Amino acid sequence: MSGWQELWKGDAGLFSASISGLPDGIRLAHQDGSLRFEDISIRLAVSSLGSRQEFELLPISSPRRTFLTLVPGLKASGLVFRCSGVGHLEIMLELAWLDAWPFLMWRVVIRNTAESTVQLQELTFEARSIISNRLPIGHHEAGDREATPEDGTGLDLVSYHNGWQSWSHAGWKRSQDAVPITALGRFTRPMQLVQGFSTEPGFLSSDMFTLAFDRQTGRGCLAGFLSQIHALGQVQILPRASDFLLRFISALDGRYLVPGGTFGSDWACLEALSAHAEEPAAAYLEAAGQLNAARIRPEVPVGWCSWYYYFGHLTDEDVYEHVEWIAENARRLPLKLVQIDDGFQAQVGDWFERADSFPSDMKTISAAIRSQGLEPGIWLAPFLAHPSSRIAHDHPDWILRDARGRPVNPGWGWNSFPRVLDITHPQVLEHLSSLISTAAHDWNFSYLKLDFLYAGALPGQYHDSHVTRAEAFVHALRIIREAAGEDVFLVGCGAPLGPAIGFVDTMRIGPDVAPSWYPRLGPVSRLIKNEAGLPSVRNAIRNTIARRGMHGRWWINDPDCLLVRTENSNLSTDEVQSLLTAVAFSGGSVLLSDRLPDLTEERIQWAARLLPPLPRAARCISWQAADDTHVLALEMGGAAGDRILLSILNLSDRNVNLEIARSRLGLESGKDIHCLDFWRSRYNRIDAADELRFEAEPHACRVLALRQVTAGPQWVGSTIHISQGFEVQAWRPDDAELLIQIGFPERSITGSFWFQLPGSIQSVTLEGKLLDVEWIHPGIYRCDVSMNGIREIKMEWKEIV
């Protein structure tokens, strides 16, 4: 066939496409002219009778307009093309679009029409040239020409890197920056870097999705897989002088396709974006959450975890002590969850047997936790077994092995290279179902933290070779969820992100924290300082910021635990406050992991000021900046009035000075601003003519409440709660009098609050008792309070004539 050409414009007016049987294949252009995706090819690698072949898939029929089912109950407008290139396979390319989503979607459906089984190896969608309009946003007018490399305006690309599992690096990188890898080889590589993908020199790879922008024009795109149900997917970028190459790769893992069998790839998408977007990945994250039936619980976990103080040396007495302390101190520090971490089991893998230091029956200790009105949680690593464990000894056929028959290496842990369970083995699946059912329904734990889940997605010689790693992983998670039931809270950790959407309620989105800013490992600490996936506060904060958009869309984010102790810690005051701030502004889980009876009153108050948690994740003002200074903003309202909560986190080793335009925060120009610094307990007034200028010391943060000055009485801020307003339950001004209800039910609070009065202050009383008032600034006053429950404060002033 000599070829045909079709011009298609999506009903949503987003893309036009030129699709041809000629070698130049497919071209896409965004309707506003901002991006052109040129020279697109689709390739499929298959194996048959031991021979590997790679085919380029070219459309050979006119498109058929239809409605395509994305998931049951959700259809999209679409085009279907029959492709050539593989004689014994029938291949269809599907393009789809929805008016509600600002991107084009595509997938490939493969049917085996041969009489023999074939193996699917790899599916690649590649746009060999992506060109951005070379003029800055807002300056594209008739007659303007595009800049060229000869103008000295080569591409200045910045891209988002998403590591493949919880602990892997996430963040923005410039094109000249290498994607973080590990220097620790077989000890950490299986954990940190996805296996089964090859990356050519110069390519920047990202798991599941990426964003890329030209910093000169502000033009860019989002490219990603909307699910990883059928295959693990990676997006790769090759920056060039005036454009870049974009490649989607689906790892099909030698999946068997029997005669008459059909395989459909996961839906992928392309979206044209502007660097001026407030949350450029929002539509993609919302869509992926919807397509994968994300589980979004209304309340985030708040509690205590044993790991970061006791590590593997936990005893049942330690748990009983903390249950008693939490119950006795509920007014000071209202925690709900008690999560038992590693150390209770006889060995990793031998979950039904107790360690000598943990003689209590798990059902008994769960009942003890519940007797205090608390929720019991427990840690498991269901896909791993220690080499010395009984399960590894008794069931060698359960162990996942490589092509040479050796146990697959999941990386170093518990002073060994643990064994990986083959999650396609029927007996392993029965074991997983029994383990989860026992923990949830016999032991009666309603919160299960499932750790090291990446082990279930490592390459190996699986018992069932008819499925991809992603399909096997999803099937195992489905069995775990069915065994747990819908009401049990499942936490994913060390997990591939995409396949877990819809199964877990909470997901760890960064490396472990640690009682140190940088990774530490004795005499080699200097060598591992920049290992992005190793435990450290800096690494945890970076990922928490980079993946904050997943919160409330894919699951509840777990930014990992708070460490606020002063002993057995190398963290400075600034570093502890930075961790507290990052966790608070994530909107996610708030779990302490110190020995609570040893905490100072000050540190208890620091933690208590994060409770209840903020209602959602903050937006990142600096999302496209590939550096170590991050600015987060959260718009708040309520009885305390409208305000912007601003957080500046300096993860670098140098002082930083920032200037932030008011328009970036939605603040009006020409108005004075109240600025209350939460951690420094300091008030400042920003004049109407001034922009916002702030500084932050190395490893430090600033948490600021910004309110535009208004006439009349006004709540300015507080150190009672990090929201600087949650504590205000009612605000009732009257003539020269103001009644405020402040506090939380069944809770004690301690701190200071600042307020504005329009006249000469007469008195401030707490239920009839006179409070001391400190003058701070004309019309601005401060009071210190320490009280229980919700109390009423009365303020009286005299108008100045």
VOGU-3710 file (C-alpha; in Angstrom, 3 decimals, decimal comma):
1> msgwqelwkg> 0,000/0,000/0,000  1,497/3,322/-1,041  0,152/5,076/2,038  -2,625/7,433/2,938  -2,855/10,545/5,003  -5,502/11,611/7,521  -5,825/14,902/9,335  -7,678/14,575/12,601  -8,694/17,228/15,097  -9,829/16,060/18,474
11> daglfsasis> -13,335/17,041/19,517  -11,812/18,847/22,485  -9,696/20,893/20,072  -6,494/19,828/21,782  -4,474/18,085/19,104  -4,322/17,647/15,381  -2,681/14,584/13,921  -1,207/13,658/10,574  -1,047/9,872/10,384  0,594/8,220/7,427
21> glpdgirlah> 1,778/4,833/6,231  4,946/6,492/5,010  8,189/6,263/7,019  7,544/9,552/8,781  4,648/7,808/10,552  2,595/9,970/12,921  2,786/13,644/13,756  0,904/15,463/16,517  0,574/19,195/17,082  -1,104/20,986/19,951
31> qdgslrfedi> -3,866/23,265/18,687  -2,423/26,435/20,199  0,813/25,821/18,324  2,884/25,526/21,471  4,252/22,017/20,803  4,821/19,732/17,865  5,414/16,005/18,349  7,083/14,935/15,104  8,342/11,718/13,546  6,452/9,426/15,908
41> sirlavsslg> 7,021/5,681/15,729  5,604/2,705/17,604  7,776/-0,411/17,948  7,045/-3,853/19,356  9,652/-6,439/20,286  8,504/-10,073/20,397  10,092/-13,490/20,731  8,941/-16,621/18,961  10,706/-19,989/18,967  13,699/-18,397/20,670
51> srqefellpi> 14,148/-15,639/18,096  13,657/-11,969/19,013  12,288/-9,585/16,426  11,412/-5,902/16,526  8,692/-4,410/14,329  7,663/-0,840/13,594  3,890/-0,513/13,695  2,475/1,682/10,929  -1,222/2,465/10,438  -2,484/0,795/7,242
61> ssprrtfltl> -6,183/1,657/7,386  -8,281/4,766/7,614  -9,210/5,481/11,231  -12,480/4,210/12,589  -14,268/6,681/14,827  -15,749/5,066/17,922  -16,116/5,319/21,667  -13,367/3,563/23,620  -13,755/2,194/27,126  -11,019/3,536/29,401
71> vpglkasglv> -12,347/1,659/32,421  -15,800/0,135/32,986  -18,282/2,998/33,091  -15,983/5,567/31,467  -15,887/5,964/27,683  -13,910/8,396/25,562  -14,101/9,585/21,984  -11,546/7,763/19,928  -9,961/6,610/16,721  -8,843/3,042/16,005
81> frcsgvghle> -6,167/2,218/13,419  -5,149/-1,188/12,164  -1,363/-1,466/12,028  1,056/-3,383/9,866  4,436/-4,794/10,653  3,829/-8,087/12,460  2,374/-10,804/10,224  1,177/-13,190/12,922  -0,181/-10,540/15,259  -3,224/-8,345/14,754
91> imlelawlda> -2,387/-4,931/16,183  -4,618/-1,936/16,735  -3,557/1,570/17,731  -6,179/3,450/19,732  -6,212/7,218/20,253  -8,696/8,642/22,773  -9,682/11,964/24,281  -12,170/13,343/26,804  -13,381/16,943/26,923  -12,711/16,982/30,674
101> wpflmwrvvi> -9,036/15,977/30,350  -6,464/18,187/28,624  -4,443/15,410/27,033  -4,404/12,899/24,228  -4,388/9,208/25,222  -3,128/6,184/23,330  -2,665/2,466/23,747  -1,920/-0,616/21,652  -4,040/-3,789/21,565  -2,351/-6,989/20,365
111> rntaestvql> -4,120/-10,207/19,363  -2,244/-13,388/18,509  -3,731/-14,890/15,320  -0,941/-17,449/14,881  -1,079/-21,095/15,896  1,884/-20,799/18,260  2,528/-18,829/21,437  4,641/-15,684/21,219  6,375/-13,715/23,939  5,944/-9,955/24,184
121> qeltfearsi> 9,173/-8,225/25,185  8,867/-4,450/24,872  6,506/-1,814/23,474  7,954/1,598/22,571  6,215/4,820/21,554  8,749/7,393/20,436  8,463/10,995/19,263  11,860/11,618/17,742  11,449/15,386/17,755  9,444/17,498/20,181
131> isnrlpighh> 9,694/21,171/19,365  8,541/24,004/21,589  7,436/27,360/20,261  10,674/29,318/20,704  8,910/32,511/21,816  8,048/33,179/25,454  4,452/32,672/26,529  2,371/35,752/25,793  4,731/37,034/23,065  3,591/34,952/20,101
141> eagdreatpe> 2,170/37,347/17,551  1,687/37,319/13,788  4,943/37,895/11,965  7,153/36,726/14,841  9,707/34,141/13,871  10,933/31,233/15,909  14,360/31,437/17,435  16,914/28,944/16,155  20,074/27,452/17,649  22,048/29,939/15,526
151> dgtgldlvsy> 20,410/32,702/17,600  22,215/31,316/20,621  18,947/30,235/22,203  19,398/26,475/22,481  16,979/24,416/24,535  17,236/24,933/28,307  15,374/21,864/29,496  14,265/21,048/33,021  12,426/17,787/33,682  10,722/15,979/36,513
161> hngwqswsha> 12,210/12,662/37,586  9,970/10,145/39,342  11,753/7,128/40,771  10,111/3,732/40,475  9,234/3,100/44,115  8,686/4,872/47,427  12,346/5,378/48,319  13,611/6,282/44,840  14,510/9,893/44,074  11,782/12,282/42,945
171> gwkrsqdavp> 12,384/15,880/41,942  13,313/18,323/39,189  16,555/18,067/37,238  18,180/20,251/34,601  19,121/18,516/31,377  22,795/18,581/32,293  22,139/16,902/35,650  22,385/13,133/35,727  19,442/11,138/37,003  20,434/10,000/40,502
181> italgrftrp> 21,860/6,510/40,642  23,402/4,558/43,461  27,115/3,959/43,910  26,496/0,998/46,227  25,917/-1,528/43,459  24,135/-4,756/44,339  23,536/-3,527/47,909  21,013/-0,858/46,853  20,562/-0,938/43,073  17,572/-3,358/43,083
191> mqlvqgfste> 15,824/-1,046/45,544  16,581/2,303/43,976  16,531/1,684/40,209  13,852/-0,113/38,234  15,113/-3,274/36,581  14,281/-4,490/33,106  14,786/-1,204/31,221  17,821/-0,131/29,241  18,759/3,533/29,076  21,039/4,835/26,352
201> pgflssdmft> 23,688/7,445/27,187  22,249/10,951/27,465  18,685/9,858/28,184  16,864/11,042/31,314  14,504/8,343/32,546  11,482/8,654/34,815  9,088/6,010/36,057  5,444/6,231/34,961  5,450/9,938/34,077  7,565/12,999/33,556
211> lafdrqtgrg> 7,216/16,713/32,806  9,671/18,632/30,661  9,941/22,390/30,089  12,070/24,743/28,084  12,989/27,384/30,677  13,400/30,068/27,999  9,894/29,821/26,562  8,000/28,219/29,433  6,621/25,650/26,978  6,577/22,017/27,861
221> clagflsqih> 4,693/18,774/28,093  3,602/16,025/30,423  4,105/12,472/29,226  3,059/9,465/31,210  1,254/6,208/31,678  -2,166/6,534/33,278  -1,796/3,137/34,916  0,740/0,369/35,426  -1,738/-2,480/35,623  -0,444/-4,366/32,591
231> algqvqilpr> 3,196/-3,317/32,444  5,772/-1,278/34,283  6,277/1,839/32,195  9,114/4,305/31,881  9,343/7,639/30,060  12,715/8,716/28,694  13,896/12,095/27,388  16,930/12,909/25,276  17,627/16,685/25,359  19,115/18,189/22,206
241> asdfllrfis> 20,131/21,644/21,030  16,705/22,863/19,903  14,324/20,007/20,665  14,154/16,729/22,578  13,279/13,115/21,954  10,511/11,508/24,016  10,186/7,765/24,497  7,541/5,680/26,297  8,658/2,113/27,105  6,427/-0,665/28,447
251> aldgrylvpg> 8,334/-3,645/29,869  6,364/-6,693/28,734  8,808/-9,099/30,434  8,506/-11,912/27,908  4,791/-12,211/28,626  3,271/-15,205/26,861  0,467/-14,526/24,403  -1,264/-17,769/23,495  -3,061/-18,359/20,180  -6,243/-16,304/20,206
261> gtfgsdwacl> -5,080/-14,337/23,245  -5,263/-10,542/23,507  -3,084/-8,057/25,370  -3,883/-4,365/25,789  -1,226/-1,964/26,976  -1,889/0,608/29,663  -3,247/3,944/28,486  -0,561/6,603/28,108  -1,005/10,328/27,577  0,548/13,489/26,170
271> ealsahaeep> -0,307/16,969/27,406  1,008/20,362/26,339  1,796/22,534/29,356  2,899/25,980/30,395  5,477/26,625/33,093  3,044/29,225/34,443  0,629/26,472/35,501  0,117/26,376/39,260  -0,029/22,577/39,398  1,070/21,267/36,011
281> aaayleaagq> 0,537/17,593/36,841  -2,866/18,047/38,519  -5,048/16,877/35,627  -2,844/13,847/35,022  -2,791/12,856/38,695  -6,574/13,276/38,968  -7,158/11,167/35,856  -4,791/8,399/36,945  -6,490/8,300/40,336  -9,908/8,033/38,695
291> lnaarirpev> -8,876/5,341/36,202  -7,314/3,236/38,983  -10,193/3,719/41,466  -7,911/5,374/44,033  -8,850/4,889/47,672  -9,041/8,273/49,434  -9,838/7,982/53,130  -11,355/11,024/54,873  -8,924/10,998/57,824  -5,140/10,754/57,765
301> pvgwcswyyy> -3,305/8,492/60,247  -1,989/10,186/63,380  0,030/8,206/65,882  3,286/6,564/66,958  5,607/4,084/65,215  8,272/2,093/67,035  10,903/1,869/64,291  13,119/4,955/64,444  13,944/4,627/68,108  13,905/0,895/68,768
311> fghltdedvy> 14,642/-0,303/65,221  14,817/-4,121/65,370  15,251/-4,279/69,152  11,637/-3,720/70,126  10,112/-5,563/73,077  6,476/-6,001/73,947  7,116/-4,019/77,139  8,167/-1,046/75,020  4,805/-1,198/73,247  2,825/-1,486/76,497
321> ehvewiaena> 4,746/1,483/77,933  3,854/3,647/74,948  0,222/2,623/74,931  -0,013/3,742/78,560  1,873/7,004/77,918  -0,247/7,917/74,888  -3,457/7,279/76,826  -2,281/9,348/79,804  -1,094/12,250/77,635  -3,957/12,384/75,153
331> rrlplklvqi> -4,732/16,027/76,010  -1,156/17,164/75,441  -0,464/15,036/72,361  -3,611/13,498/70,839  -2,357/10,379/69,051  -4,629/7,627/67,772  -2,487/4,945/66,141  0,105/2,634/67,737  2,084/0,921/64,986  4,376/-1,971/65,911
341> ddgfqaqvgd> 7,271/-2,134/63,489  10,063/-4,641/62,846  11,213/-6,737/65,809  8,145/-8,675/66,949  8,672/-11,644/64,582  11,114/-14,520/65,011  12,621/-13,712/61,611  11,651/-11,789/58,504  9,310/-14,204/56,750  8,437/-16,144/59,897
351> wferadsfps> 5,576/-13,833/60,844  3,586/-16,361/62,842  6,434/-16,929/65,329  7,447/-14,459/68,078  10,896/-13,103/68,822  12,248/-13,977/72,299  11,912/-10,307/73,273  8,278/-10,284/72,210  6,513/-13,139/74,018  3,056/-11,551/73,915
361> dmktisaair> 0,487/-13,057/71,640  -0,292/-10,515/68,885  -4,003/-10,734/69,573  -3,366/-9,910/73,227  -1,255/-6,846/72,462  -3,773/-5,641/69,887  -6,506/-5,913/72,502  -4,382/-3,923/74,954  -4,033/-1,126/72,404  -7,758/-1,114/71,677
371> sqglepgiwl> -8,595/-1,073/75,395  -7,165/2,467/75,552  -9,288/3,656/72,637  -6,315/3,481/70,242  -5,927/1,820/66,848  -3,442/-1,074/66,543  -1,094/-1,235/63,575  1,579/-3,703/62,554  4,465/-3,867/60,068  5,008/-6,704/57,601
381> apflahpssr> 7,346/-7,326/54,663  5,168/-9,928/52,941  7,264/-10,499/49,795  10,600/-11,150/51,572  12,160/-13,851/53,738  15,503/-13,872/55,542  17,888/-16,571/54,230  17,876/-18,175/57,689  14,098/-18,096/58,054  12,030/-21,241/58,404
391> iahdhpdwil> 9,912/-20,299/55,393  12,994/-20,045/53,132  14,284/-23,381/54,439  10,982/-25,250/54,186  9,852/-23,862/50,827  12,820/-23,422/48,456  10,396/-23,671/45,524  8,743/-20,437/46,708  11,929/-18,424/46,143  12,162/-16,286/42,998
401> rdargrpvnp> 15,275/-17,144/40,991  17,131/-15,696/38,028  17,899/-17,414/34,709  20,880/-19,201/36,293  18,827/-20,562/39,174  20,225/-18,182/41,793  17,948/-16,370/44,274  17,014/-12,930/42,939  18,832/-10,161/44,805  16,514/-7,517/46,365
411> gwgwnsfprv> 19,379/-5,553/47,940  20,906/-5,586/51,400  18,737/-5,892/54,484  18,902/-7,444/57,951  22,632/-8,085/57,432  21,889/-10,334/54,473  20,566/-10,479/50,941  16,984/-11,572/51,673  15,041/-14,020/49,563  12,194/-12,850/47,324
421> ldithpqvle> 8,978/-14,852/47,264  7,618/-15,715/43,825  4,240/-13,988/43,973  2,914/-15,989/41,017  3,355/-19,306/42,843  -0,090/-20,541/43,970  1,183/-21,587/47,395  2,849/-18,214/47,928  -0,441/-16,498/47,114  -2,206/-18,758/49,627
431> hlsslistaa> 0,471/-17,855/52,191  -0,014/-14,128/51,534  -3,768/-14,433/51,907  -3,366/-16,359/55,168  -0,823/-13,879/56,563  -2,923/-10,786/55,850  -6,145/-12,424/57,008  -4,481/-13,521/60,260  -3,004/-10,086/60,965  -6,260/-8,272/60,192
441> hdwnfsylkl> -8,913/-10,624/61,526  -7,254/-12,984/64,013  -4,713/-10,620/65,548  -7,208/-7,789/64,978  -4,857/-5,146/63,562  -6,763/-2,596/61,488  -3,647/-0,847/60,098  -1,153/-2,930/58,117  2,091/-1,380/56,917  3,358/-3,486/53,999
451> dflyagalpg> 7,041/-2,806/53,427  9,664/-3,720/50,789  6,903/-4,293/48,246  9,230/-3,503/45,328  10,567/-7,062/45,760  7,358/-8,296/44,144  8,197/-6,453/40,918  11,805/-7,536/40,384  12,736/-9,465/37,213  13,049/-13,217/37,594
461> qyhdshvtra> 11,946/-16,629/36,384  8,397/-16,543/37,688  6,284/-19,655/38,199  3,664/-18,105/35,913  5,422/-16,697/32,868  2,174/-15,817/31,125  1,968/-12,468/32,956  4,098/-9,358/33,209  5,660/-8,274/36,499  3,037/-5,534/36,787
471> eafvhalrii> 0,190/-7,991/36,254  1,648/-10,359/38,861  2,152/-7,512/41,320  -1,391/-6,187/40,851  -2,808/-9,693/41,290  -0,872/-10,135/44,553  -2,106/-6,778/45,852  -5,667/-7,724/44,916  -5,366/-10,922/46,971  -3,925/-8,911/49,885
481> reaagedvfl> -6,764/-6,399/49,728  -9,388/-9,156/49,560  -7,837/-10,903/52,557  -7,673/-7,657/54,542  -11,150/-6,474/53,648  -12,294/-2,999/52,715  -12,150/-1,521/56,220  -8,517/-2,372/57,015  -6,062/0,446/56,389  -3,279/-0,723/54,051
491> vgcgaplgpa> -0,038/1,246/53,841  2,334/0,701/50,933  6,049/1,247/51,543  9,056/0,623/49,362  6,455/0,039/46,675  6,191/0,659/42,929  3,751/3,552/42,815  1,588/3,022/39,734  0,479/-0,587/40,304  -0,494/0,169/43,914
501> igfvdtmrig> -3,100/2,856/43,138  -6,514/1,572/44,160  -5,168/-1,028/46,599  -3,414/0,940/49,347  -4,929/3,703/51,464  -1,606/5,347/52,252  1,702/5,291/50,408  5,200/6,201/51,522  6,424/8,688/48,949  10,068/9,074/50,006
511> pdvapswypr> 13,069/7,393/51,600  13,159/6,634/55,301  13,863/9,495/57,623  16,772/9,113/60,022  18,177/10,989/63,036  20,554/12,777/60,631  20,262/15,349/57,836  22,408/13,438/55,340  22,757/9,644/55,031  25,194/8,235/57,570
521> lgpvsrlikn> 26,977/4,905/57,624  29,938/5,050/59,965  33,292/5,548/58,234  31,782/5,706/54,727  29,319/8,504/55,548  31,173/10,990/53,347  30,948/8,644/50,373  27,173/8,226/50,612  26,250/11,844/51,405  24,543/12,318/48,033
531> eaglpsvrna> 22,843/8,911/47,802  19,325/10,132/47,036  17,466/7,016/48,160  19,164/6,323/51,494  17,571/7,197/54,852  17,986/10,846/55,849  15,808/13,823/56,684  16,967/15,776/53,638  16,075/12,970/51,232  12,694/12,431/52,877
541> irntiarrgm> 11,811/16,143/52,673  12,848/16,390/49,008  10,595/13,523/47,963  7,758/14,723/50,182  7,741/18,017/48,287  8,210/16,450/44,851  5,347/13,963/45,275  2,971/16,117/47,316  0,512/16,276/44,374  -0,301/12,565/44,743
551> hgrwwindpd> -1,911/13,246/48,128  -5,695/13,111/47,968  -5,550/11,970/44,337  -3,862/8,548/44,488  -3,941/7,907/48,250  -2,997/9,603/51,508  0,689/10,495/51,312  2,961/9,079/54,001  5,934/11,450/54,354  7,378/9,089/56,995
561> cllvrtensn> 7,827/9,743/60,676  8,619/12,794/62,780  11,780/12,679/64,865  11,657/15,466/67,465  13,858/14,040/70,221  16,955/15,805/71,509  18,837/12,622/72,517  20,080/9,891/70,166  19,791/12,299/67,265  22,169/14,312/65,111
571> lstdevqsll> 19,441/16,703/63,980  19,703/20,393/64,818  16,764/22,515/65,935  16,425/23,935/62,414  16,482/20,457/60,870  13,795/19,126/63,211  11,570/22,118/62,434  12,138/21,630/58,694  10,987/18,020/59,002  7,932/19,065/61,012
581> tavafsggsv> 7,090/21,693/58,413  7,479/19,393/55,404  5,266/16,763/57,023  2,630/19,341/57,985  2,492/20,952/54,535  2,245/17,529/52,868  -1,245/17,107/54,355  -0,353/13,451/54,928  0,191/11,079/57,840  1,628/12,414/61,098
591> llsdrlpdlt> 3,450/9,700/63,066  6,070/10,227/65,744  8,862/7,695/66,152  10,689/8,726/69,318  10,658/7,277/72,792  7,747/9,435/73,909  8,325/9,348/77,719  11,764/10,922/77,153  10,589/13,911/75,104  10,946/17,393/76,533
601> eeriqwaarl> 7,823/19,494/76,997  8,968/21,835/74,231  9,337/19,005/71,704  5,967/17,549/72,687  4,418/20,946/71,985  6,153/21,168/68,614  4,599/17,879/67,546  1,193/18,741/69,043  1,048/21,924/66,959  0,703/19,788/63,827
611> lpplpraarc> -2,504/18,200/65,143  -5,058/18,086/63,711  -3,279/17,825/60,339  -3,696/20,456/57,655  -6,630/19,631/55,350  -4,685/19,166/52,117  -1,253/19,359/50,553  0,172/22,797/49,855  0,920/23,872/46,310  4,556/24,303/45,360
621> iswqaaddth> 5,344/27,807/44,121  8,837/26,683/43,110  7,859/23,393/41,460  10,000/23,856/38,329  13,142/24,959/40,179  15,866/22,319/40,081  17,566/23,421/43,281  17,364/22,949/47,027  15,065/25,826/47,975  11,347/25,081/47,981
631> vlalemggaa> 8,418/27,431/48,516  5,014/25,987/49,460  1,739/27,871/49,802  -1,628/26,909/51,251  -4,718/29,089/51,130  -6,699/28,925/54,386  -9,980/30,356/55,617  -12,340/29,786/58,530  -13,222/31,730/61,656  -9,695/33,167/61,834
641> gdrillsiln> -10,089/34,790/58,424  -8,397/34,313/55,068  -4,650/33,855/55,000  -1,821/32,367/52,991  0,372/29,876/54,809  3,804/30,134/53,272  6,623/27,668/53,872  10,204/28,164/52,714  12,433/25,097/53,044  16,157/25,490/52,472
651> lsdrnvnlei> 17,686/22,037/51,975  21,063/23,458/50,953  24,202/24,184/52,940  24,084/27,927/52,226  21,963/30,913/53,202  19,252/31,787/50,699  17,395/35,033/50,031  14,140/35,008/48,126  11,821/37,563/46,620  8,305/36,351/45,864
661> arsrlglesg> 5,871/38,347/43,785  2,542/38,941/45,518  0,740/37,773/42,395  2,250/34,281/42,809  0,326/34,027/46,078  -2,858/35,714/44,961  -2,211/38,740/47,185  -3,330/42,170/46,030  -0,725/44,807/45,346  -0,804/48,096/47,182
671> kdihcldfwr> -1,902/46,690/50,550  -0,051/46,204/53,816  0,415/42,606/54,949  0,533/41,045/58,411  3,349/38,478/58,520  3,565/36,108/61,480  6,611/33,833/61,630  5,463/30,602/63,318  8,750/29,003/64,411  10,456/32,287/65,280
681> srynridaad> 7,402/33,592/67,149  7,808/36,997/65,494  5,510/39,579/63,886  6,432/41,757/60,928  4,383/44,189/58,854  5,121/44,311/55,127  4,424/47,703/53,594  2,122/48,039/50,621  4,951/49,119/48,322  7,241/46,198/49,186
691> elrfeaepha> 7,481/42,796/47,577  7,900/39,750/49,779  11,535/39,193/50,724  12,648/36,367/52,992  15,779/34,545/54,021  16,444/31,067/55,334  19,547/29,598/56,904  21,042/26,261/55,810  18,694/23,299/56,511  16,174/25,730/58,025
701> crvlalrqvt> 12,634/26,713/57,195  10,217/29,590/57,570  6,500/29,149/58,190  4,639/32,424/57,666  1,002/33,432/57,901  0,339/36,264/55,452  -2,854/38,309/55,830  -3,761/41,495/54,041  -4,362/44,215/56,619  -8,011/45,178/56,985
711> agpqwvgsti> -9,883/47,659/59,124  -11,365/46,485/62,393  -10,346/43,617/64,663  -8,270/40,914/62,982  -6,649/37,630/63,961  -3,004/37,915/62,930  -1,489/34,529/63,782  -0,324/32,212/66,517  2,122/29,555/67,649  -0,727/27,366/68,917
721> hisqgfevqa> -1,218/25,428/65,676  0,799/25,479/62,460  -2,333/26,525/60,539  -2,366/29,741/62,598  -6,123/29,630/62,722  -7,486/26,103/63,304  -7,606/26,917/67,013  -10,137/29,726/66,456  -13,579/28,127/66,682  -15,648/31,334/66,652
731> wrpddaelli> -15,036/35,041/65,959  -17,827/37,426/66,982  -16,994/41,157/66,799  -19,378/43,808/68,098  -19,105/47,513/68,891  -15,783/47,925/70,730  -15,981/44,270/71,819  -14,825/40,943/70,428  -15,627/37,424/71,614  -13,349/34,601/70,456
741> qigfpersit> -13,754/30,892/71,123  -10,344/29,293/71,043  -8,944/25,793/71,578  -9,808/22,190/70,708  -12,274/19,768/72,337  -10,704/17,549/75,019  -7,305/19,001/74,327  -4,828/21,292/76,039  -3,036/24,050/74,157  -0,070/26,259/74,936
751> gsfwfqlpgs> 1,238/29,119/72,866  0,916/32,737/71,839  -1,491/34,557/69,577  -1,359/37,965/67,887  -4,344/40,165/67,063  -5,204/43,591/65,703  -7,614/46,024/67,387  -8,794/49,299/65,836  -8,627/51,374/69,018  -7,075/51,703/72,457
761> iqsvtlegkl> -7,144/48,314/74,173  -9,050/48,189/77,475  -8,888/44,539/78,527  -8,460/40,952/77,370  -10,034/38,328/79,603  -10,233/34,543/79,532  -13,613/33,676/81,024  -13,353/36,618/83,404  -9,628/36,267/84,174  -7,465/39,162/82,972
771> ldvewihpgi> -4,725/38,156/80,514  -1,395/39,908/80,109  -1,173/41,734/76,803  2,066/42,761/75,077  2,133/45,693/72,642  4,006/44,646/69,475  3,226/47,278/66,832  0,651/50,056/66,528  -2,664/48,218/66,815  -0,984/44,779/67,137
781> yrcdvsmngi> -0,912/42,857/70,434  0,234/39,471/71,718  -1,163/37,181/74,431  0,200/33,915/75,870  -2,284/31,171/76,774  -2,227/27,736/78,363  -5,611/26,073/78,762  -7,822/23,015/78,273  -10,723/22,588/75,880  -12,483/25,385/74,048
791> reikmewkei> -12,553/28,612/76,040  -13,921/32,093/75,424  -11,725/35,185/75,267  -13,271/38,642/75,456  -11,505/41,724/74,109  -12,618/45,305/74,722  -11,198/48,487/73,257  -11,977/52,148/73,004  -12,398/53,803/69,671  -9,868/56,531/68,967
801> v> -11,691/59,740/68,007
//
